[in-house]
Amino acid sequence: MTENVMFRNEGRREIQTMRLGGRVDVRTVGDLRLRLHTAIDGGVGQLRVNVSGLELVDHAGLGVLLGGALRARRAGRSMVLVEVPAALGKLLAANRLGRILRVEDADLLHMGHA
């Protein structure tokens, strides 16, 4: 699992960007959870999570992303997934998770659903 975390100010609000990459399955999901929780707890404002390099092998990784979004809300933050790969977009749409997990390109959540 690889990770880069950057902070920047845009106008009056602070935006934190996190780039995640690597294969996530039941064996590596704990590392993803720890990194995501650390970023959420250590910042303010919006957390943008770039998942372009993330490969979710099973639903365990999806559960961590959902848990992260809920944790961010409880902390008064928002979490947005950016650069979502098509496979993950389809998984989000199939499970109707658009209400919980915000995706920068909302069209991804409507793929395959007329």
C-alpha positions as CSV (number, residue, x, y, z in Angstrom):
1,M,0.0,0.0,0.0
2,T,1.4,3.4,-0.9
3,E,0.2,6.8,0.3
4,N,0.9,10.5,-0.2
5,V,-0.8,13.1,1.9
6,M,-0.7,16.8,1.0
7,F,-2.3,19.9,2.6
8,R,-3.2,23.1,0.8
9,N,-5.4,26.1,1.4
10,E,-8.0,27.1,-1.2
11,G,-9.5,30.4,-0.3
12,R,-10.7,30.3,3.2
13,R,-10.9,26.6,3.7
14,E,-8.3,24.0,4.1
15,I,-8.2,21.0,1.8
16,Q,-6.3,17.9,2.5
17,T,-5.5,15.5,-0.4
18,M,-4.6,11.9,0.1
19,R,-3.4,9.6,-2.7
20,L,-3.9,5.9,-2.1
21,G,-2.5,3.1,-4.2
22,G,-1.9,-0.6,-4.1
23,R,-3.8,-3.8,-3.7
24,V,-6.4,-3.9,-0.8
25,D,-7.8,-7.2,0.4
26,V,-8.6,-8.7,3.8
27,R,-4.9,-9.0,4.7
28,T,-4.0,-5.4,3.9
29,V,-7.2,-3.6,4.9
30,G,-5.9,-2.7,8.3
31,D,-3.1,-0.6,6.8
32,L,-5.7,1.3,4.7
33,R,-7.9,1.9,7.7
34,L,-5.0,3.2,9.8
35,R,-3.8,5.6,7.0
36,L,-7.3,6.9,6.4
37,H,-8.1,7.4,10.1
38,T,-4.8,9.2,10.6
39,A,-5.5,11.6,7.7
40,I,-9.1,12.2,9.0
41,D,-8.0,12.8,12.6
42,G,-5.0,14.9,11.6
43,G,-6.7,17.5,9.4
44,V,-9.6,19.9,9.0
45,G,-11.9,20.7,6.1
46,Q,-12.4,18.6,3.1
47,L,-10.4,15.3,2.6
48,R,-10.0,14.4,-1.0
49,V,-9.0,10.8,-1.4
50,N,-7.4,10.0,-4.8
51,V,-8.1,6.3,-5.4
52,S,-6.8,6.1,-9.0
53,G,-4.1,3.6,-7.9
54,L,-6.2,1.6,-5.5
55,E,-7.2,-2.0,-6.3
56,L,-10.0,-3.3,-4.2
57,V,-9.9,-7.1,-4.3
58,D,-12.9,-7.7,-2.0
59,H,-15.5,-5.7,-0.1
60,A,-13.3,-5.2,3.0
61,G,-11.6,-2.2,1.3
62,L,-15.0,-0.8,0.4
63,G,-16.0,-1.1,4.0
64,V,-13.0,0.9,5.1
65,L,-13.8,3.7,2.7
66,L,-17.4,3.8,4.0
67,G,-16.2,3.8,7.6
68,G,-13.8,6.7,6.7
69,A,-16.6,8.7,5.2
70,L,-18.7,8.2,8.3
71,R,-15.7,9.0,10.6
72,A,-15.0,12.2,8.6
73,R,-18.7,13.3,9.1
74,R,-18.5,12.7,12.8
75,A,-15.4,14.9,12.9
76,G,-17.1,17.7,11.0
77,R,-15.3,17.0,7.8
78,S,-16.2,15.9,4.4
79,M,-14.5,13.1,2.4
80,V,-14.6,13.0,-1.4
81,L,-13.3,10.2,-3.6
82,V,-11.5,11.5,-6.7
83,E,-10.1,9.8,-9.8
84,V,-12.2,6.8,-9.2
85,P,-11.4,3.8,-11.4
86,A,-14.2,2.4,-13.5
87,A,-14.3,-0.9,-11.6
88,L,-14.7,0.9,-8.2
89,G,-17.3,3.3,-9.7
90,K,-19.3,0.2,-10.8
91,L,-19.0,-1.3,-7.4
92,L,-20.2,1.9,-5.7
93,A,-23.1,2.1,-8.2
94,A,-24.1,-1.6,-7.8
95,N,-24.2,-1.2,-4.0
96,R,-25.9,2.2,-4.2
97,L,-23.3,3.9,-2.0
98,G,-23.5,7.3,-3.5
99,R,-25.4,8.7,-0.5
100,I,-22.5,7.8,1.8
101,L,-19.4,8.0,-0.3
102,R,-19.2,11.2,-2.3
103,V,-17.5,10.9,-5.6
104,E,-16.1,13.9,-7.5
105,D,-17.4,12.6,-10.8
106,A,-21.0,11.8,-9.9
107,D,-21.6,10.3,-13.4
108,L,-19.6,7.2,-12.2
109,L,-22.4,6.4,-9.8
110,H,-25.0,6.2,-12.6
111,M,-23.1,3.8,-14.9
112,G,-25.2,0.9,-15.9
113,H,-28.3,2.3,-14.2
114,A,-30.9,3.9,-16.5
